[in-house]
Amino acid sequence: MRVLPGAVIGWDMSAALALGSALGICPPAIAELLPALEAVMVRRVNEQIAANRD
């Protein structure tokens, strides 16, 4: 993950692509799905971080 103090700003896409390949997912599918997955996961992790600050 790419992070700042108190927030996640994105995933390490090289690591995500490598993980997908290791799981046997074809690279075009990974490239198609990762941006949407990253957006949702970053938003949810940041929501959890904010909730834990309160």
C-alpha distance (Angstrom), angle and dihedral (degrees) to the residues before:
residue distance angle dihedral
M1 . . .
R2 3.77 . .
V3 3.79 108.6 .
L4 3.78 143.3 178.8
P5 3.77 122.6 -162.9
G6 3.79 103.6 -69.2
A7 3.83 98.2 1.9
V8 3.78 143.4 66.9
I9 3.81 112.2 -134.9
G10 3.79 100.1 -178.0
W11 3.76 150.0 -43.9
D12 3.77 129.2 -77.8
M13 3.81 95.2 -108.3
S14 3.81 94.0 -163.8
A15 3.78 89.6 58.2
A16 3.81 91.9 44.2
L17 3.81 91.6 51.0
A18 3.80 90.9 48.0
L19 3.80 91.3 49.4
G20 3.80 91.6 49.2
S21 3.80 90.8 50.1
A22 3.81 90.7 48.6
L23 3.81 88.1 53.4
G24 3.80 90.2 52.8
I25 3.81 97.6 -108.7
C26 3.80 112.9 146.3
P27 3.84 113.9 -112.1
P28 3.85 95.9 -121.1
A29 3.82 89.9 55.5
I30 3.79 91.2 48.0
A31 3.81 91.3 50.1
E32 3.80 90.4 49.5
L33 3.80 96.9 47.7
L34 3.80 104.2 35.6
P35 3.83 99.8 74.7
A36 3.80 93.0 55.2
L37 3.80 92.9 43.3
E38 3.79 91.8 47.7
A39 3.80 92.9 51.8
V40 3.81 93.3 52.1
M41 3.79 95.2 43.5
V42 3.81 94.3 47.2
R43 3.80 90.7 49.9
R44 3.82 93.2 48.3
V45 3.82 94.6 46.1
N46 3.80 90.7 49.7
E47 3.80 90.0 49.2
Q48 3.81 89.3 53.7
I49 3.80 91.8 47.5
A50 3.82 90.3 51.2
A51 3.81 92.0 47.5
N52 3.81 91.3 51.8
R53 3.82 91.3 52.5
D54 3.81 91.3 60.9
